[in-house]
Amino acid sequence: MLFWIVAAALTAAVVLLIVPPLLRKTEGAAEERAAYDLEVYRDQLGELERDQGRGLISEAQAAAARAEIGRRMLAIADHGKGSAKDGAKGKATARAPRSAMALAALLAVLLPLGTLAVYGKLGRPELPAQPLASRNLDHERGGPPKTVLAAMDKLKAQLAETPDDPQGWAILGQAYAKMGRLPEAADALGKAVALAGDDLELLGSYGEVLISANGGTVPEEARKTFDRVLAKDPTEPRARFYAALARFQAGDTKDALERWSALLAESHADAPWVPVVRTQIAEAAKALNLDPAKVTPQPLPAQQPPPVAQDQGQNQGQAQGQAGGEDQQQMIRGMVDGLAARLEANPDDVDGWLRLSRSYGVMGESAKAIDAARKARERAPQRPDVLVAYASALLSAEPRSSKPGPMPEEAVASLRQALAAEPDNRDALWLLGLNAAGIGRTAEATDLWTRLLAQFKPEEPEYTLIRARLDSLKAGG
């Protein structure tokens, strides 16, 4: 009897959840849903741009994702236009009251009766719980289907018998990479490369998987892999980009800047990797206290359209390209303005203020970046990452100079506060060390950078960079 009481109560609760909304008008619900979806897609575009700027995804991957997001945004916009036209004709988006009431009455009757009928046929209250070992947990968690896993097991069994099959290892490695099992993907692709080292595409895939498995940092094996590609094809753009990134992460910023500049100068303006190369050049230039505008070369003209369409579409294509760039800038501006508006309505979102500060910094609006970071600090005055972000915003607003000098006092105070809250904060140790070295306080800089060096392993590129700085201090540089 207790079971039937609980079942009846649950059924009544479900009916009460479903039926009342049908008896109310739902005008505006579709528009609110569309606005919410558009906001989500705008945030996704913002995250995509940041991931691309940090080199976590390739330009091709970013372009594909951006196209898919744009398609969904256009679909929502088209649906919204259709709803607006219906509204202009006096047809409300909500159901007519009579049809809503009829549907509500029908559901109120069918739900309990249907539930009772289904349970009467299929219900088995005496059935014991299903043991965990007998459940397909991978499938429940959204993992690969059993057929895919079975095919991979079969392929691994074949490779155990014939381990000298480079194509089999390559297929297995790519499957692991798609599943996110990066260490296993790197191992399988490494075996494929060892058997077919002249395949430039395979070498490139192996290098990219090694970088992904290493959290975006180019390990030594990946650097050697891309150098092998360049030895066979010095013009291969992917290898040139990652080879430069390896030098940049190892502290050889000048060599990285030269490599990226050469790649940009020899690439067509419509090449998919051009935007991310521009971003890396700007980052390297700032690290060398150079003006990015002066060291960023112009790429080659965009590749011409096919001969059949060239005469009638050349001018139109150029105009569309310019408009596309303007539209992209307007879209970025719209996303940033939307984030600012949401933060004004919900000013306690500390992470939101940090994102807004970074966005303004990328756009070159340093005053707004500082203001957003200051608002984050006002709401979380003890968070080390917030204090470091505020100091970074202040430093970004400082004019570039080839001669090192003292940092703004407010930035130094914020960094010292961050270091007091988190004594191992890497950003605070590095920046305070730069400040101390710039004003001649060698002992303080040595102490800060020695504490920072202890957090890295000798094989990591950061270790090499910090070690070089310490040696320079000892030499009086």
Residue, then its C-alpha position, 0 to 999 in steps of 0.5 A: m500500500l505504501f508503494w501505491i501511495v508514493a506512486a500516486a503522489l509522484t504522478a500527481a506531482v508530475v501532472l501539477l508540473i506539466v498541466p499549469p503551464l499549459l493553462r497560461k499564455t507563453e508569449g515571449a517564452a520563445e524569444e527569451r529562450a532564443a536570447y538565452d541561446l544566443e548569449v550562450y553561443r556568444d560566450q562559446l565564441g569568446e572561449l574559442e577565441r581565448d583557447q585559440g589565442r593560447g594555442l590550445i587549438s589549431e586555426a582549422q579547429a577554431a574555424a570549424a567550431r566558429a562556423e558551427i556556432g555561427r550556423r546555430m546563431l543564424a538559425i535562432a535569428d531566422h526563427g526569431k524573425g518568423s515569430a516576429k512576423d506572426g506577432a505582427k499579424g496578431k497571432a500570439t506565440a502561445r496556444a489558443p486557450r481552448s486547445a491548451m485547456a483541452l491538452a491539459a485535460l487530456l494529459a491529466v487523464l492520460l498520464p495517470l492511466g498510462t503510467l498505471a497501464v505501463y507499470g501493470k504490464l512491465g512493473r516488477p517490484e520484486l526485481p532486485a537492484q542491478p549489480l554495478a559490475s553488470r552495467n555498461l558504465d562507459h556507455e552511461r557516461g557518454g563513452p564510445p559505443k561497444t562496437v568502437l571499443a570492440a573494433m579497437d580491441k580487435l585492432k590491438a590484437q592484430l597489432a600484437e601479432t603484426p607490430d610492424d604495421p604503421q597504418g594500424w598504429a596510426i589508426l589506433g593512435q588517432a582513435y585514442a586521440k579522439m577519445g581524449r586518451l592522449p598518452e595512449a595516442a602518443d604511444a601508438l603514433g610514436k610506434a607508427v612514426a618509428l615504422a614510417g618516419d617519412d610520412l610528414e602528415l603522420l609526423g605532424s599528428y604525432g607532434e600535435v598529440l605530444i603537445s596536447a598530452n603535455g598541456g600545451t607545452v611543446p616537449e623535447e620529443a615534439r620539437k625534434t619531430f617538427d624539426r624532422v618535418l622541416a628538414k624534409d619540407p622547410t615550408e610546412p606551416r604547422a611544423r614552422f609554427y610549433a618549432a617557433l613555439a618550442r623556442f618561445q617556451a624555452g626562452d629563446t624569444k628572439d628566435a621564435l619571433e623571427r620564425w613566426s615573422a618569416l612564416l607570416a611574411e610567406s603566408h597568404a592573407d587568407a591562410p587559416w593560421v595567419p590570425v594565430v601567428r599574428t597573436q604569437i608575434a604580438e606576444a613575443a614582441k611584448a616580451l622583448n619590449l618591442d612594438p608589435a606593429k613595427v615587427t609584424p610583417q604583412p602577409l602575401p595577398a590573398q589567393q585568387p578565386p578560381p579562374v571561372a569566377q575571377d572576373q565576376g567575383q574579384n571585387q565582390g570577394q574583396a568587399q565581402g572580406q572587408a565586411g567579414g572583418e568588420d563583422q567579426q570586430q562588431m561581434i567581439r565588441g558585442m560579446v564584450d559589451g554583453l558581458a559588461a552589461r551582465l556584470e552590471a546586473n550581477p556585480d558579485d561575479v568575480d570571475g566575470w570581472l576577470r574575464l572582462s578585464r582580459s577582454y579589454g586588455v586584448m582589445g587594447e583598452s587598458a583603462k577599462a581593463i584596469d577598472a574591471a580588474r579593480k572591481a574584481r579586487e574590491r569583491a575578492p581582496q584576498r584572492p591571489d589570482v585577482l591581485v595578480a590580474y589587477a597588477s598585470a592590468l596596471l603593467s599592461a597600461e605602462p608604456r613600453s621601454s627598452k630600459p628596465g625600470p621600477m614598476p608602478e607602486e600600486a602594481v608592486a603592492s598588489l603583487r606583494q599582497a598576492l605573494a603573502a596570501e600564496p607564497d608559491n604564486r608563480d606569477a607574483l614571484w616572476l613579476l616581483g623578481l623582474n621589478a627587483a632586477g630592474i631597480g638593481r636589487t639583485a639579492e631580492a631578485t635572486d631570492l624570488w627567482t630561486r624560489l620560483l625555480a624550485q617549482f619546475k623540473p630541469e627538463e621543463p622550458e620554464y626552468t631553462l628560462i629562469r636559470a638563464r635569468l639567475d645566471s645573468l644576475k650573477a654575471g651582473g646583467 
